[in-house]
Amino acid sequence: MAKMSHGPRSGSRMKMTKGIKEKGMPRVNDLMKSFEIGEKAAIVINPSIHSGMPFHNFHGLTGTVVNRQGECYVISLKVGSVEKHIVAGPAHLKKLASS
């Protein structure tokens, strides 16, 4: 029996699966979203875009845009009592309405 892989996508079968009506590549507007520094964003991983994909443990978390790094954005979020900085592409981020 082969040894189990512990790669970056292991254990993410349900998180990295699209619904039947969502399959295929995203629209161009999803790839070219822009965020302002200080804006709130949710990490929603799009499995069809591999570039700029954050680690799957951060899927569904919400943070604040802190900086821009190349074409990606740096998101600051709290995981437990630790503040983490995640680099994610715009295809994997969703704007949240500021209230």
Chimera marker file (.cmm) of the C-alpha trace (Angstrom):
<marker_set name="trace">
<marker id="1" x="0.000" y="0.000" z="0.000" r="1" g="1" b="0" radius="0.5"/>
<marker id="2" x="1.292" y="3.439" z="-0.883" r="1" g="1" b="0" radius="0.5"/>
<marker id="3" x="1.958" y="6.045" z="1.757" r="1" g="1" b="0" radius="0.5"/>
<marker id="4" x="-0.629" y="8.829" z="2.040" r="1" g="1" b="0" radius="0.5"/>
<marker id="5" x="0.313" y="12.146" z="0.475" r="1" g="1" b="0" radius="0.5"/>
<marker id="6" x="0.453" y="15.198" z="2.739" r="1" g="1" b="0" radius="0.5"/>
<marker id="7" x="0.563" y="17.819" z="-0.016" r="1" g="1" b="0" radius="0.5"/>
<marker id="8" x="-0.968" y="21.303" z="0.132" r="1" g="1" b="0" radius="0.5"/>
<marker id="9" x="-4.346" y="20.076" z="-1.203" r="1" g="1" b="0" radius="0.5"/>
<marker id="10" x="-4.685" y="16.947" z="0.930" r="1" g="1" b="0" radius="0.5"/>
<marker id="11" x="-7.855" y="16.769" z="3.018" r="1" g="1" b="0" radius="0.5"/>
<marker id="12" x="-9.653" y="19.398" z="0.967" r="1" g="1" b="0" radius="0.5"/>
<marker id="13" x="-11.976" y="17.342" z="-1.250" r="1" g="1" b="0" radius="0.5"/>
<marker id="14" x="-15.198" y="19.130" z="-0.251" r="1" g="1" b="0" radius="0.5"/>
<marker id="15" x="-13.701" y="22.615" z="0.045" r="1" g="1" b="0" radius="0.5"/>
<marker id="16" x="-12.114" y="22.406" z="-3.403" r="1" g="1" b="0" radius="0.5"/>
<marker id="17" x="-15.214" y="21.105" z="-5.220" r="1" g="1" b="0" radius="0.5"/>
<marker id="18" x="-17.529" y="23.361" z="-7.193" r="1" g="1" b="0" radius="0.5"/>
<marker id="19" x="-21.251" y="22.862" z="-7.530" r="1" g="1" b="0" radius="0.5"/>
<marker id="20" x="-22.618" y="21.525" z="-10.819" r="1" g="1" b="0" radius="0.5"/>
<marker id="21" x="-23.701" y="24.979" z="-12.058" r="1" g="1" b="0" radius="0.5"/>
<marker id="22" x="-20.451" y="26.690" z="-11.014" r="1" g="1" b="0" radius="0.5"/>
<marker id="23" x="-18.029" y="24.466" z="-12.943" r="1" g="1" b="0" radius="0.5"/>
<marker id="24" x="-15.611" y="25.931" z="-15.473" r="1" g="1" b="0" radius="0.5"/>
<marker id="25" x="-13.438" y="28.991" z="-15.517" r="1" g="1" b="0" radius="0.5"/>
<marker id="26" x="-14.610" y="32.188" z="-13.775" r="1" g="1" b="0" radius="0.5"/>
<marker id="27" x="-15.564" y="35.402" z="-15.537" r="1" g="1" b="0" radius="0.5"/>
<marker id="28" x="-12.894" y="37.965" z="-16.342" r="1" g="1" b="0" radius="0.5"/>
<marker id="29" x="-14.367" y="40.373" z="-13.783" r="1" g="1" b="0" radius="0.5"/>
<marker id="30" x="-13.658" y="37.856" z="-11.002" r="1" g="1" b="0" radius="0.5"/>
<marker id="31" x="-9.985" y="37.765" z="-11.987" r="1" g="1" b="0" radius="0.5"/>
<marker id="32" x="-9.617" y="41.555" z="-12.104" r="1" g="1" b="0" radius="0.5"/>
<marker id="33" x="-11.269" y="42.577" z="-8.816" r="1" g="1" b="0" radius="0.5"/>
<marker id="34" x="-9.580" y="45.411" z="-6.956" r="1" g="1" b="0" radius="0.5"/>
<marker id="35" x="-9.523" y="46.037" z="-3.221" r="1" g="1" b="0" radius="0.5"/>
<marker id="36" x="-8.598" y="49.102" z="-1.219" r="1" g="1" b="0" radius="0.5"/>
<marker id="37" x="-6.304" y="48.906" z="1.802" r="1" g="1" b="0" radius="0.5"/>
<marker id="38" x="-8.427" y="48.594" z="4.939" r="1" g="1" b="0" radius="0.5"/>
<marker id="39" x="-11.325" y="46.945" z="3.141" r="1" g="1" b="0" radius="0.5"/>
<marker id="40" x="-12.878" y="43.730" z="4.504" r="1" g="1" b="0" radius="0.5"/>
<marker id="41" x="-12.622" y="40.603" z="2.341" r="1" g="1" b="0" radius="0.5"/>
<marker id="42" x="-13.651" y="36.967" z="2.738" r="1" g="1" b="0" radius="0.5"/>
<marker id="43" x="-11.390" y="34.177" z="1.513" r="1" g="1" b="0" radius="0.5"/>
<marker id="44" x="-13.450" y="32.007" z="-0.842" r="1" g="1" b="0" radius="0.5"/>
<marker id="45" x="-11.128" y="29.687" z="-2.758" r="1" g="1" b="0" radius="0.5"/>
<marker id="46" x="-11.837" y="29.147" z="-6.452" r="1" g="1" b="0" radius="0.5"/>
<marker id="47" x="-10.321" y="25.724" z="-7.245" r="1" g="1" b="0" radius="0.5"/>
<marker id="48" x="-10.116" y="26.328" z="-11.005" r="1" g="1" b="0" radius="0.5"/>
<marker id="49" x="-7.558" y="29.132" z="-10.513" r="1" g="1" b="0" radius="0.5"/>
<marker id="50" x="-4.282" y="27.783" z="-9.119" r="1" g="1" b="0" radius="0.5"/>
<marker id="51" x="-2.271" y="30.999" z="-9.016" r="1" g="1" b="0" radius="0.5"/>
<marker id="52" x="-2.579" y="32.974" z="-5.792" r="1" g="1" b="0" radius="0.5"/>
<marker id="53" x="-4.491" y="30.196" z="-4.026" r="1" g="1" b="0" radius="0.5"/>
<marker id="54" x="-4.205" y="30.390" z="-0.216" r="1" g="1" b="0" radius="0.5"/>
<marker id="55" x="-3.983" y="27.279" z="1.949" r="1" g="1" b="0" radius="0.5"/>
<marker id="56" x="-7.354" y="25.535" z="2.268" r="1" g="1" b="0" radius="0.5"/>
<marker id="57" x="-7.547" y="25.976" z="6.073" r="1" g="1" b="0" radius="0.5"/>
<marker id="58" x="-8.248" y="29.690" z="5.509" r="1" g="1" b="0" radius="0.5"/>
<marker id="59" x="-11.275" y="29.066" z="3.250" r="1" g="1" b="0" radius="0.5"/>
<marker id="60" x="-14.308" y="30.933" z="4.637" r="1" g="1" b="0" radius="0.5"/>
<marker id="61" x="-12.402" y="33.260" z="6.967" r="1" g="1" b="0" radius="0.5"/>
<marker id="62" x="-12.712" y="37.046" z="6.885" r="1" g="1" b="0" radius="0.5"/>
<marker id="63" x="-9.902" y="39.553" z="7.180" r="1" g="1" b="0" radius="0.5"/>
<marker id="64" x="-8.715" y="43.036" z="6.286" r="1" g="1" b="0" radius="0.5"/>
<marker id="65" x="-6.680" y="43.949" z="3.209" r="1" g="1" b="0" radius="0.5"/>
<marker id="66" x="-3.334" y="45.200" z="4.512" r="1" g="1" b="0" radius="0.5"/>
<marker id="67" x="-1.138" y="45.485" z="1.435" r="1" g="1" b="0" radius="0.5"/>
<marker id="68" x="-0.724" y="44.565" z="-2.201" r="1" g="1" b="0" radius="0.5"/>
<marker id="69" x="1.978" y="42.106" z="-3.245" r="1" g="1" b="0" radius="0.5"/>
<marker id="70" x="2.352" y="41.856" z="-7.007" r="1" g="1" b="0" radius="0.5"/>
<marker id="71" x="-1.056" y="40.920" z="-8.402" r="1" g="1" b="0" radius="0.5"/>
<marker id="72" x="-2.155" y="39.472" z="-5.052" r="1" g="1" b="0" radius="0.5"/>
<marker id="73" x="-3.345" y="41.024" z="-1.795" r="1" g="1" b="0" radius="0.5"/>
<marker id="74" x="-2.103" y="40.520" z="1.754" r="1" g="1" b="0" radius="0.5"/>
<marker id="75" x="-5.000" y="39.748" z="4.102" r="1" g="1" b="0" radius="0.5"/>
<marker id="76" x="-4.628" y="40.086" z="7.870" r="1" g="1" b="0" radius="0.5"/>
<marker id="77" x="-6.848" y="37.803" z="9.933" r="1" g="1" b="0" radius="0.5"/>
<marker id="78" x="-6.978" y="36.289" z="13.404" r="1" g="1" b="0" radius="0.5"/>
<marker id="79" x="-6.793" y="32.517" z="13.800" r="1" g="1" b="0" radius="0.5"/>
<marker id="80" x="-7.424" y="31.845" z="17.453" r="1" g="1" b="0" radius="0.5"/>
<marker id="81" x="-5.268" y="34.380" z="19.288" r="1" g="1" b="0" radius="0.5"/>
<marker id="82" x="-2.653" y="34.649" z="16.512" r="1" g="1" b="0" radius="0.5"/>
<marker id="83" x="-2.759" y="37.301" z="13.785" r="1" g="1" b="0" radius="0.5"/>
<marker id="84" x="-1.781" y="35.863" z="10.389" r="1" g="1" b="0" radius="0.5"/>
<marker id="85" x="-1.031" y="37.461" z="7.031" r="1" g="1" b="0" radius="0.5"/>
<marker id="86" x="-2.276" y="35.512" z="4.005" r="1" g="1" b="0" radius="0.5"/>
<marker id="87" x="-1.306" y="36.235" z="0.397" r="1" g="1" b="0" radius="0.5"/>
<marker id="88" x="-4.237" y="35.559" z="-1.932" r="1" g="1" b="0" radius="0.5"/>
<marker id="89" x="-5.140" y="36.432" z="-5.489" r="1" g="1" b="0" radius="0.5"/>
<marker id="90" x="-8.256" y="38.469" z="-6.313" r="1" g="1" b="0" radius="0.5"/>
<marker id="91" x="-10.025" y="35.378" z="-7.713" r="1" g="1" b="0" radius="0.5"/>
<marker id="92" x="-9.981" y="33.873" z="-4.215" r="1" g="1" b="0" radius="0.5"/>
<marker id="93" x="-11.331" y="36.954" z="-2.403" r="1" g="1" b="0" radius="0.5"/>
<marker id="94" x="-14.868" y="38.248" z="-2.041" r="1" g="1" b="0" radius="0.5"/>
<marker id="95" x="-15.741" y="41.825" z="-1.168" r="1" g="1" b="0" radius="0.5"/>
<marker id="96" x="-17.837" y="42.340" z="1.932" r="1" g="1" b="0" radius="0.5"/>
<marker id="97" x="-20.287" y="45.180" z="2.328" r="1" g="1" b="0" radius="0.5"/>
<marker id="98" x="-18.959" y="47.674" z="4.837" r="1" g="1" b="0" radius="0.5"/>
<marker id="99" x="-21.529" y="48.551" z="7.475" r="1" g="1" b="0" radius="0.5"/>
<link id1="1" id2="2" r="1" g="1" b="0" radius="0.2"/>
<link id1="2" id2="3" r="1" g="1" b="0" radius="0.2"/>
<link id1="3" id2="4" r="1" g="1" b="0" radius="0.2"/>
<link id1="4" id2="5" r="1" g="1" b="0" radius="0.2"/>
<link id1="5" id2="6" r="1" g="1" b="0" radius="0.2"/>
<link id1="6" id2="7" r="1" g="1" b="0" radius="0.2"/>
<link id1="7" id2="8" r="1" g="1" b="0" radius="0.2"/>
<link id1="8" id2="9" r="1" g="1" b="0" radius="0.2"/>
<link id1="9" id2="10" r="1" g="1" b="0" radius="0.2"/>
<link id1="10" id2="11" r="1" g="1" b="0" radius="0.2"/>
<link id1="11" id2="12" r="1" g="1" b="0" radius="0.2"/>
<link id1="12" id2="13" r="1" g="1" b="0" radius="0.2"/>
<link id1="13" id2="14" r="1" g="1" b="0" radius="0.2"/>
<link id1="14" id2="15" r="1" g="1" b="0" radius="0.2"/>
<link id1="15" id2="16" r="1" g="1" b="0" radius="0.2"/>
<link id1="16" id2="17" r="1" g="1" b="0" radius="0.2"/>
<link id1="17" id2="18" r="1" g="1" b="0" radius="0.2"/>
<link id1="18" id2="19" r="1" g="1" b="0" radius="0.2"/>
<link id1="19" id2="20" r="1" g="1" b="0" radius="0.2"/>
<link id1="20" id2="21" r="1" g="1" b="0" radius="0.2"/>
<link id1="21" id2="22" r="1" g="1" b="0" radius="0.2"/>
<link id1="22" id2="23" r="1" g="1" b="0" radius="0.2"/>
<link id1="23" id2="24" r="1" g="1" b="0" radius="0.2"/>
<link id1="24" id2="25" r="1" g="1" b="0" radius="0.2"/>
<link id1="25" id2="26" r="1" g="1" b="0" radius="0.2"/>
<link id1="26" id2="27" r="1" g="1" b="0" radius="0.2"/>
<link id1="27" id2="28" r="1" g="1" b="0" radius="0.2"/>
<link id1="28" id2="29" r="1" g="1" b="0" radius="0.2"/>
<link id1="29" id2="30" r="1" g="1" b="0" radius="0.2"/>
<link id1="30" id2="31" r="1" g="1" b="0" radius="0.2"/>
<link id1="31" id2="32" r="1" g="1" b="0" radius="0.2"/>
<link id1="32" id2="33" r="1" g="1" b="0" radius="0.2"/>
<link id1="33" id2="34" r="1" g="1" b="0" radius="0.2"/>
<link id1="34" id2="35" r="1" g="1" b="0" radius="0.2"/>
<link id1="35" id2="36" r="1" g="1" b="0" radius="0.2"/>
<link id1="36" id2="37" r="1" g="1" b="0" radius="0.2"/>
<link id1="37" id2="38" r="1" g="1" b="0" radius="0.2"/>
<link id1="38" id2="39" r="1" g="1" b="0" radius="0.2"/>
<link id1="39" id2="40" r="1" g="1" b="0" radius="0.2"/>
<link id1="40" id2="41" r="1" g="1" b="0" radius="0.2"/>
<link id1="41" id2="42" r="1" g="1" b="0" radius="0.2"/>
<link id1="42" id2="43" r="1" g="1" b="0" radius="0.2"/>
<link id1="43" id2="44" r="1" g="1" b="0" radius="0.2"/>
<link id1="44" id2="45" r="1" g="1" b="0" radius="0.2"/>
<link id1="45" id2="46" r="1" g="1" b="0" radius="0.2"/>
<link id1="46" id2="47" r="1" g="1" b="0" radius="0.2"/>
<link id1="47" id2="48" r="1" g="1" b="0" radius="0.2"/>
<link id1="48" id2="49" r="1" g="1" b="0" radius="0.2"/>
<link id1="49" id2="50" r="1" g="1" b="0" radius="0.2"/>
<link id1="50" id2="51" r="1" g="1" b="0" radius="0.2"/>
<link id1="51" id2="52" r="1" g="1" b="0" radius="0.2"/>
<link id1="52" id2="53" r="1" g="1" b="0" radius="0.2"/>
<link id1="53" id2="54" r="1" g="1" b="0" radius="0.2"/>
<link id1="54" id2="55" r="1" g="1" b="0" radius="0.2"/>
<link id1="55" id2="56" r="1" g="1" b="0" radius="0.2"/>
<link id1="56" id2="57" r="1" g="1" b="0" radius="0.2"/>
<link id1="57" id2="58" r="1" g="1" b="0" radius="0.2"/>
<link id1="58" id2="59" r="1" g="1" b="0" radius="0.2"/>
<link id1="59" id2="60" r="1" g="1" b="0" radius="0.2"/>
<link id1="60" id2="61" r="1" g="1" b="0" radius="0.2"/>
<link id1="61" id2="62" r="1" g="1" b="0" radius="0.2"/>
<link id1="62" id2="63" r="1" g="1" b="0" radius="0.2"/>
<link id1="63" id2="64" r="1" g="1" b="0" radius="0.2"/>
<link id1="64" id2="65" r="1" g="1" b="0" radius="0.2"/>
<link id1="65" id2="66" r="1" g="1" b="0" radius="0.2"/>
<link id1="66" id2="67" r="1" g="1" b="0" radius="0.2"/>
<link id1="67" id2="68" r="1" g="1" b="0" radius="0.2"/>
<link id1="68" id2="69" r="1" g="1" b="0" radius="0.2"/>
<link id1="69" id2="70" r="1" g="1" b="0" radius="0.2"/>
<link id1="70" id2="71" r="1" g="1" b="0" radius="0.2"/>
<link id1="71" id2="72" r="1" g="1" b="0" radius="0.2"/>
<link id1="72" id2="73" r="1" g="1" b="0" radius="0.2"/>
<link id1="73" id2="74" r="1" g="1" b="0" radius="0.2"/>
<link id1="74" id2="75" r="1" g="1" b="0" radius="0.2"/>
<link id1="75" id2="76" r="1" g="1" b="0" radius="0.2"/>
<link id1="76" id2="77" r="1" g="1" b="0" radius="0.2"/>
<link id1="77" id2="78" r="1" g="1" b="0" radius="0.2"/>
<link id1="78" id2="79" r="1" g="1" b="0" radius="0.2"/>
<link id1="79" id2="80" r="1" g="1" b="0" radius="0.2"/>
<link id1="80" id2="81" r="1" g="1" b="0" radius="0.2"/>
<link id1="81" id2="82" r="1" g="1" b="0" radius="0.2"/>
<link id1="82" id2="83" r="1" g="1" b="0" radius="0.2"/>
<link id1="83" id2="84" r="1" g="1" b="0" radius="0.2"/>
<link id1="84" id2="85" r="1" g="1" b="0" radius="0.2"/>
<link id1="85" id2="86" r="1" g="1" b="0" radius="0.2"/>
<link id1="86" id2="87" r="1" g="1" b="0" radius="0.2"/>
<link id1="87" id2="88" r="1" g="1" b="0" radius="0.2"/>
<link id1="88" id2="89" r="1" g="1" b="0" radius="0.2"/>
<link id1="89" id2="90" r="1" g="1" b="0" radius="0.2"/>
<link id1="90" id2="91" r="1" g="1" b="0" radius="0.2"/>
<link id1="91" id2="92" r="1" g="1" b="0" radius="0.2"/>
<link id1="92" id2="93" r="1" g="1" b="0" radius="0.2"/>
<link id1="93" id2="94" r="1" g="1" b="0" radius="0.2"/>
<link id1="94" id2="95" r="1" g="1" b="0" radius="0.2"/>
<link id1="95" id2="96" r="1" g="1" b="0" radius="0.2"/>
<link id1="96" id2="97" r="1" g="1" b="0" radius="0.2"/>
<link id1="97" id2="98" r="1" g="1" b="0" radius="0.2"/>
<link id1="98" id2="99" r="1" g="1" b="0" radius="0.2"/>
</marker_set>
